[in-house]
Amino acid sequence: MDIKDISVVIDLAGERRAASAAIGLASQLGAHLTGLTLAYDPVVPGYAVTPVPVDFMISARNQAIADAKVAEADFSAKAQAAGISFESHVVEVMSGGGMDDIIHEVRLADLVVIGEDDPDRPEPVREALIEAVLFHAGAPLLVLPRKAAATIDPRHVVIAWDGSITASRAVRSALPLLQAAATVDVVIVDDGKELPTGNRVSAYLKRHGIAVTVKTLPNPGKDVAKTLRAHATESGAGLVVMGAYGHSRLLEWILGGATRGMLKNLTIPVVMAH
């Protein structure tokens, strides 16, 4: 599968690294890029004892839309300067309304790019947004660490392999990025279960013109995410590809251990698929 349609959630403030990274990736892959800026409906605390004035709610909503349009204009200027095919939309996020409008926007994307939330410039429901896209959009998700460079460097890629259906989906989704890599490691972390050999995934990738090295890593601390991060960092990887595990919001977004660990302590861009 080619990556020809990318969507990116544009940060409302700061350096907007996710947008810059997505622009660079779209340029590299010859893909169309859709920039989405989110205008958040003002949230009224449940403990409020008096009604919030209507004028305040209208003013807050108008300000949210204005902020989103500023971010959209910044994205459009950068995308136009890069000479890529692009479009942009402002998506209103209604309090209590869930993420349905955003999910609808990205459902046909070949790849969705979202930046990790920045505690110095936090945005509403960013973690919930990442989880909603990951588990409900049906599209692979690339999460960019807040401290990462505003580029995606796929020259050395690490695949976290456990033989699962989600890992398989992640590999298929990332094929164009893997084909652009100079080196690819298929990493199998010993989590105490019966381990896959890596033979099938390496043969599959070879048929797609991708040579890989299969490595089995010990996991004495029983922390798969930590082991993956350590290998990726030590090997100089610019991208990690892995499957994601989780349940619905009704179950409090109980994420699988490796998924939760990677998203909570992100140091390298990661492509995930569910």
Secondary structure, 3 states (H helix, E strand, C coil): CCCCEEEEECCCCCCCHHHHHHHHHHHHHCCEEEEEEEEECCCCCCCCCCCCCHHHHHHHHHHHHHHHHHHHHHHHHHHHHHCCCEEEEEEEECCCCCCHHHHHHHCCCCEEEEECCCCCCCCCCHHHHHHHHHHHCCCCEEEECCCCCCCCCCCEEEEECCCCHHHHHHHHHCHHHHHCCCEEEEEEECCCCCCCCCHHHHHHHHHCCCCCEEEEECCCCCCHHHHHHHHHHHCCCCEEEEECCCCCHHHCCCCCHHHHHHHHCCCCCEEEEC
